[in-house]
Amino acid sequence: MGRRLRRQMDETLDAEQSAAHSADRALVWADDGRCYRGTVLAVGVDHAELSGEEGRRVVAFAHVVALEVAR
């Protein structure tokens, strides 16, 4: 059971990574009122990594209020 759950988790993360790479630029509004802009580099279980003008930034999903893909 443990191996099967781990494999499913890995497949889910792979799918999220693929989706992140296909989305160009993202606008992420956080609970601190800021809007972070950047290209999605990676998606984890609880965070996403953006690359923008300010460099790389890790945004925890717990702090995300809204997300928009900017094409």
PyMOL commands that set and color helices and strands:
alter all, ss='L'
color gray80, all
select helices_A, chain A and resi 2-22+61-63
alter helices_A, ss='H'
color red, helices_A
select strands_A, chain A and resi 25-30+35-43+47-52+55-60+64-70
alter strands_A, ss='S'
color yellow, strands_A
deselect
rebuild
show_as cartoon
